[in-house]
């Protein structure tokens, strides 16, 4: 057990269990998003760093994306777009979130409130091992309406939280995981050959090159057409 799990287990002792802590933590951060302080700081989009935890208010039709607790892992720029690759924690069960990030964090990360060293391919491969590589999502910075940076000391609480409007349903997440697992290797093959600019190039020819990723690309394009231009 690493330092993150130790801190999470300690915080769980103060509540009546995971569900109680999740509810209380979600309300705690919801109140923080209404203001800015050193713990949960309102940040300019252009100041977002790779290797940090944030909460994005994002222009999208899906509440799971509209209210996104994320960990940023990479960035790509093309034409006039900047795309942030981030792990959307809404897509991962809370116990898995804790065990996944526990392996990367040290006591000094909490003490110094520093970003984590992260490399996108390595992070993808590790999530692939867990079966949650699909939690990596593309965020067009032009669609981020508000962003809060989460200080490292609050990460144990943040991982056990969400937005109050989004109901946490571990059974639904498990069902999504089961469905995604069936096409895991086909999706990985398409991702290895994909170019991010293809995802935003609205063309029937481009879409025909993808089978497993087709719905994902269509969702990105619909969101971009509605909110990103």
TAKAMO-V907298 format. One record per residue. N is the residue number from 1. RES is the residue in three letters. PSI is psi in whole degrees, -180 to 180 (* if undefined). D_CENTER is the distance of its C-alpha to the mean C-alpha in whole Angstrom. Layout:
BEGIN
N;RES;PSI;D_CENTER
N;RES;PSI;D_CENTER
END
This chain:
BEGIN
1;UNK;130;23
2;UNK;-176;21
3;UNK;-35;21
4;UNK;-48;18
5;UNK;-34;19
6;UNK;-44;22
7;UNK;-38;21
8;UNK;-46;19
9;UNK;-36;22
10;UNK;-41;24
11;UNK;-30;22
12;UNK;-23;22
13;UNK;-21;26
14;UNK;-5;26
15;UNK;-167;25
16;UNK;18;27
17;UNK;-178;24
18;UNK;-46;20
19;UNK;-42;20
20;UNK;-44;22
21;UNK;-41;20
22;UNK;-46;17
23;UNK;-48;19
24;UNK;-41;20
25;UNK;-40;17
26;UNK;-42;16
27;UNK;-36;19
28;UNK;-49;19
29;UNK;-34;16
30;UNK;-42;17
31;UNK;-36;20
32;UNK;-33;19
33;UNK;-13;17
34;UNK;-9;20
35;UNK;-177;22
36;UNK;135;21
37;UNK;-173;22
38;UNK;-22;21
39;UNK;-43;19
40;UNK;94;17
41;UNK;126;18
42;UNK;129;18
43;UNK;145;17
44;UNK;144;18
45;UNK;-41;16
46;UNK;-10;18
47;UNK;4;17
48;UNK;133;14
49;UNK;152;14
50;UNK;141;12
51;UNK;23;11
52;UNK;161;11
53;UNK;136;8
54;UNK;164;8
55;UNK;121;9
56;UNK;131;9
57;UNK;113;12
58;UNK;139;12
59;UNK;105;15
60;UNK;160;15
61;UNK;-23;17
62;UNK;127;14
63;UNK;-27;13
64;UNK;-22;10
65;UNK;-35;9
66;UNK;-37;11
67;UNK;90;10
68;UNK;113;6
69;UNK;125;6
70;UNK;163;3
71;UNK;121;5
72;UNK;136;7
73;UNK;-11;9
74;UNK;170;12
75;UNK;141;14
76;UNK;140;16
77;UNK;137;19
78;UNK;144;22
79;UNK;-123;24
80;UNK;21;23
81;UNK;145;19
82;UNK;122;17
83;UNK;125;13
84;UNK;123;10
85;UNK;123;8
86;UNK;147;5
87;UNK;119;3
88;UNK;107;2
89;UNK;-19;4
90;UNK;-23;7
91;UNK;-1;8
92;UNK;131;9
93;UNK;146;12
94;UNK;-35;12
95;UNK;-34;15
96;UNK;-39;13
97;UNK;-48;10
98;UNK;-48;13
99;UNK;-33;15
100;UNK;-51;13
101;UNK;-20;12
102;UNK;-35;16
103;UNK;-16;17
104;UNK;-8;16
105;UNK;146;17
106;UNK;169;21
107;UNK;-37;23
108;UNK;-30;23
109;UNK;-40;19
110;UNK;-45;20
111;UNK;-43;23
112;UNK;-2;23
113;UNK;53;19
114;UNK;155;18
115;UNK;156;15
116;UNK;141;15
117;UNK;126;16
118;UNK;141;14
119;UNK;129;15
120;UNK;-45;13
121;UNK;-43;16
122;UNK;-43;16
123;UNK;-42;12
124;UNK;-47;12
125;UNK;-38;16
126;UNK;-41;15
127;UNK;-35;12
128;UNK;-39;15
129;UNK;-37;17
130;UNK;-21;15
131;UNK;15;15
132;UNK;29;11
133;UNK;-22;11
134;UNK;-9;10
135;UNK;-13;7
136;UNK;121;6
137;UNK;159;7
138;UNK;128;9
139;UNK;117;10
140;UNK;120;13
141;UNK;-26;14
142;UNK;-15;17
143;UNK;-2;15
144;UNK;113;13
145;UNK;-26;16
146;UNK;140;15
147;UNK;136;13
148;UNK;131;13
149;UNK;131;13
150;UNK;123;13
151;UNK;148;16
152;UNK;-40;16
153;UNK;-23;18
154;UNK;-2;16
155;UNK;-42;13
156;UNK;-39;15
157;UNK;-39;15
158;UNK;-39;12
159;UNK;-24;11
160;UNK;50;13
161;UNK;170;13
162;UNK;-172;11
163;UNK;138;13
164;UNK;-27;17
165;UNK;-21;17
166;UNK;116;14
167;UNK;130;16
168;UNK;120;15
169;UNK;95;17
170;UNK;-30;16
171;UNK;-40;19
172;UNK;-41;17
173;UNK;-37;14
174;UNK;-40;17
175;UNK;-42;19
176;UNK;-44;16
177;UNK;-42;16
178;UNK;-43;19
179;UNK;-46;20
180;UNK;-32;17
181;UNK;-29;19
182;UNK;-27;22
183;UNK;20;21
184;UNK;-49;19
185;UNK;-32;21
186;UNK;-39;22
187;UNK;-40;19
188;UNK;-40;18
189;UNK;-44;22
190;UNK;-38;21
191;UNK;-37;18
192;UNK;-23;20
193;UNK;-5;22
194;UNK;150;20
195;UNK;133;20
196;UNK;-32;18
197;UNK;-26;20
198;UNK;-35;21
199;UNK;-24;18
200;UNK;3;20
201;UNK;99;23
202;UNK;99;25
203;UNK;135;27
204;UNK;-35;29
205;UNK;-41;30
206;UNK;-47;26
207;UNK;-32;25
208;UNK;-16;28
209;UNK;-9;26
210;UNK;139;23
211;UNK;-63;24
212;UNK;-36;21
213;UNK;1;18
214;UNK;-46;21
215;UNK;-38;19
216;UNK;-45;15
217;UNK;-41;17
218;UNK;-38;19
219;UNK;-44;17
220;UNK;-44;15
221;UNK;-40;19
222;UNK;-43;20
223;UNK;-43;17
224;UNK;-43;18
225;UNK;-36;22
226;UNK;-37;22
227;UNK;-19;19
228;UNK;-11;19
229;UNK;*;23
END
